[in-house]
Protein backbone atom coordinates (compact mmCIF):
# COMPACT_ATOMS: atom_id res chain seq x y z
CA UNK A 1 0.00 0.00 0.00
CA UNK A 2 0.95 3.64 -0.33
CA UNK A 3 1.08 5.10 3.20
CA UNK A 4 1.14 8.88 3.58
CA UNK A 5 1.40 11.15 6.59
CA UNK A 6 1.27 14.91 6.14
CA UNK A 7 1.38 17.83 8.58
CA UNK A 8 -0.65 20.93 7.74
CA UNK A 9 0.13 24.16 9.58
CA UNK A 10 -3.07 26.18 9.26
CA UNK A 11 -3.37 29.96 9.52
CA UNK A 12 -4.73 30.73 13.02
CA UNK A 13 -7.97 32.24 11.71
CA UNK A 14 -8.81 28.91 9.99
CA UNK A 15 -7.65 26.51 12.71
CA UNK A 16 -11.06 25.92 14.26
CA UNK A 17 -12.90 25.55 10.94
CA UNK A 18 -10.29 23.63 8.96
CA UNK A 19 -11.79 20.16 9.46
CA UNK A 20 -15.15 21.41 8.21
CA UNK A 21 -13.59 23.22 5.24
CA UNK A 22 -11.87 20.02 4.04
CA UNK A 23 -14.89 17.78 4.77
CA UNK A 24 -16.02 17.43 1.13
CA UNK A 25 -12.47 16.57 0.03
CA UNK A 26 -12.18 14.07 2.88
CA UNK A 27 -15.48 12.36 2.10
CA UNK A 28 -14.78 12.23 -1.65
CA UNK A 29 -11.36 10.67 -1.01
CA UNK A 30 -12.84 8.08 1.36
CA UNK A 31 -15.25 7.04 -1.43
CA UNK A 32 -12.41 6.30 -3.85
CA UNK A 33 -12.26 2.54 -4.55
CA UNK A 34 -8.50 2.40 -3.82
CA UNK A 35 -8.58 4.43 -0.60
CA UNK A 36 -7.94 2.39 2.54
CA UNK A 37 -8.24 5.26 5.03
CA UNK A 38 -8.07 9.03 5.19
CA UNK A 39 -8.00 10.39 8.75
CA UNK A 40 -7.37 13.88 10.14
CA UNK A 41 -6.17 14.63 13.67
CA UNK A 42 -5.50 17.93 15.35
CA UNK A 43 -2.23 18.29 17.20
CA UNK A 44 -2.52 18.38 20.98
CA UNK A 45 0.63 20.54 21.12
CA UNK A 46 -0.15 23.01 18.34
CA UNK A 47 -3.83 23.87 17.73
CA UNK A 48 -2.88 25.29 14.31
CA UNK A 49 -1.52 21.96 13.08
CA UNK A 50 -3.49 19.08 11.57
CA UNK A 51 -2.02 15.67 10.73
CA UNK A 52 -3.42 13.59 7.90
CA UNK A 53 -2.88 9.83 7.78
CA UNK A 54 -3.95 8.25 4.53
CA UNK A 55 -3.40 5.02 2.65
CA UNK A 56 -4.14 3.75 -0.84
CA UNK A 57 -4.28 0.15 -2.03
CA UNK A 58 -1.38 0.59 -4.49
CA UNK A 59 0.40 3.04 -6.73
CA UNK A 60 -2.45 3.09 -9.25
CA UNK A 61 -4.93 4.02 -6.53
CA UNK A 62 -2.59 6.82 -5.44
CA UNK A 63 -2.33 8.03 -9.02
CA UNK A 64 -6.12 7.90 -9.39
CA UNK A 65 -6.37 10.02 -6.25
CA UNK A 66 -4.03 12.78 -7.44
CA UNK A 67 -5.83 12.85 -10.79
CA UNK A 68 -9.29 13.16 -9.23
CA UNK A 69 -11.31 16.35 -9.52
CA UNK A 70 -11.62 16.67 -5.73
CA UNK A 71 -7.83 16.45 -5.31
CA UNK A 72 -7.26 19.06 -8.02
CA UNK A 73 -9.80 21.33 -6.32
CA UNK A 74 -8.10 20.83 -2.93
CA UNK A 75 -4.66 21.76 -4.27
CA UNK A 76 -6.12 24.92 -5.77
CA UNK A 77 -8.07 26.01 -2.67
CA UNK A 78 -6.29 24.67 0.43
CA UNK A 79 -2.99 26.62 0.21
CA UNK A 80 -4.78 29.88 1.03
CA UNK A 81 -5.68 28.37 4.44
CA UNK A 82 -2.12 27.32 5.26
CA UNK A 83 0.70 29.11 7.06
CA UNK A 84 3.36 27.08 5.21
CA UNK A 85 3.82 24.25 2.75
CA UNK A 86 2.82 20.92 4.37
CA UNK A 87 5.43 18.33 5.35
CA UNK A 88 4.87 14.80 4.03
CA UNK A 89 6.15 11.24 4.32
CA UNK A 90 5.06 8.98 1.46
CA UNK A 91 6.17 5.34 1.44
CA UNK A 92 5.14 2.03 -0.03
CA UNK A 93 4.71 -0.73 2.54
CA UNK A 94 3.48 -4.32 2.36
CA UNK A 95 -0.10 -5.11 3.34
CA UNK A 96 -3.38 -3.20 3.22
CA UNK A 97 -4.31 -2.71 6.86
CA UNK A 98 -3.01 -1.70 10.26
CA UNK A 99 -0.92 -4.15 12.29
CA UNK A 100 -1.15 -4.58 16.05
CA UNK A 101 1.42 -2.92 18.35
CA UNK A 102 2.21 -6.20 20.10
CA UNK A 103 4.55 -4.56 22.61
CA UNK A 104 1.39 -3.08 24.17
CA UNK A 105 -0.95 -6.05 23.92
CA UNK A 106 -4.05 -5.63 26.06
CA UNK A 107 -5.08 -8.90 27.73
CA UNK A 108 -8.47 -10.22 26.66
CA UNK A 109 -11.20 -9.62 29.20
CA UNK A 110 -9.44 -6.65 30.79
CA UNK A 111 -11.63 -3.73 31.72
CA UNK A 112 -10.36 -0.19 31.44
C-alpha positions as CSV (number, residue, x, y, z in Angstrom):
1,X,0.0,0.0,0.0
2,X,0.9,3.6,-0.3
3,X,1.1,5.1,3.2
4,X,1.1,8.9,3.6
5,X,1.4,11.1,6.6
6,X,1.3,14.9,6.1
7,X,1.4,17.8,8.6
8,X,-0.6,20.9,7.7
9,X,0.1,24.2,9.6
10,X,-3.1,26.2,9.3
11,X,-3.4,30.0,9.5
12,X,-4.7,30.7,13.0
13,X,-8.0,32.2,11.7
14,X,-8.8,28.9,10.0
15,X,-7.6,26.5,12.7
16,X,-11.1,25.9,14.3
17,X,-12.9,25.5,10.9
18,X,-10.3,23.6,9.0
19,X,-11.8,20.2,9.5
20,X,-15.1,21.4,8.2
21,X,-13.6,23.2,5.2
22,X,-11.9,20.0,4.0
23,X,-14.9,17.8,4.8
24,X,-16.0,17.4,1.1
25,X,-12.5,16.6,0.0
26,X,-12.2,14.1,2.9
27,X,-15.5,12.4,2.1
28,X,-14.8,12.2,-1.6
29,X,-11.4,10.7,-1.0
30,X,-12.8,8.1,1.4
31,X,-15.3,7.0,-1.4
32,X,-12.4,6.3,-3.8
33,X,-12.3,2.5,-4.6
34,X,-8.5,2.4,-3.8
35,X,-8.6,4.4,-0.6
36,X,-7.9,2.4,2.5
37,X,-8.2,5.3,5.0
38,X,-8.1,9.0,5.2
39,X,-8.0,10.4,8.8
40,X,-7.4,13.9,10.1
41,X,-6.2,14.6,13.7
42,X,-5.5,17.9,15.3
43,X,-2.2,18.3,17.2
44,X,-2.5,18.4,21.0
45,X,0.6,20.5,21.1
46,X,-0.2,23.0,18.3
47,X,-3.8,23.9,17.7
48,X,-2.9,25.3,14.3
49,X,-1.5,22.0,13.1
50,X,-3.5,19.1,11.6
51,X,-2.0,15.7,10.7
52,X,-3.4,13.6,7.9
53,X,-2.9,9.8,7.8
54,X,-3.9,8.2,4.5
55,X,-3.4,5.0,2.6
56,X,-4.1,3.8,-0.8
57,X,-4.3,0.2,-2.0
58,X,-1.4,0.6,-4.5
59,X,0.4,3.0,-6.7
60,X,-2.4,3.1,-9.3
61,X,-4.9,4.0,-6.5
62,X,-2.6,6.8,-5.4
63,X,-2.3,8.0,-9.0
64,X,-6.1,7.9,-9.4
65,X,-6.4,10.0,-6.2
66,X,-4.0,12.8,-7.4
67,X,-5.8,12.8,-10.8
68,X,-9.3,13.2,-9.2
69,X,-11.3,16.4,-9.5
70,X,-11.6,16.7,-5.7
71,X,-7.8,16.5,-5.3
72,X,-7.3,19.1,-8.0
73,X,-9.8,21.3,-6.3
74,X,-8.1,20.8,-2.9
75,X,-4.7,21.8,-4.3
76,X,-6.1,24.9,-5.8
77,X,-8.1,26.0,-2.7
78,X,-6.3,24.7,0.4
79,X,-3.0,26.6,0.2
80,X,-4.8,29.9,1.0
81,X,-5.7,28.4,4.4
82,X,-2.1,27.3,5.3
83,X,0.7,29.1,7.1
84,X,3.4,27.1,5.2
85,X,3.8,24.2,2.7
86,X,2.8,20.9,4.4
87,X,5.4,18.3,5.3
88,X,4.9,14.8,4.0
89,X,6.2,11.2,4.3
90,X,5.1,9.0,1.5
91,X,6.2,5.3,1.4
92,X,5.1,2.0,0.0
93,X,4.7,-0.7,2.5
94,X,3.5,-4.3,2.4
95,X,-0.1,-5.1,3.3
96,X,-3.4,-3.2,3.2
97,X,-4.3,-2.7,6.9
98,X,-3.0,-1.7,10.3
99,X,-0.9,-4.2,12.3
100,X,-1.1,-4.6,16.1
101,X,1.4,-2.9,18.3
102,X,2.2,-6.2,20.1
103,X,4.5,-4.6,22.6
104,X,1.4,-3.1,24.2
105,X,-0.9,-6.0,23.9
106,X,-4.0,-5.6,26.1
107,X,-5.1,-8.9,27.7
108,X,-8.5,-10.2,26.7
109,X,-11.2,-9.6,29.2
110,X,-9.4,-6.7,30.8
111,X,-11.6,-3.7,31.7
112,X,-10.4,-0.2,31.4
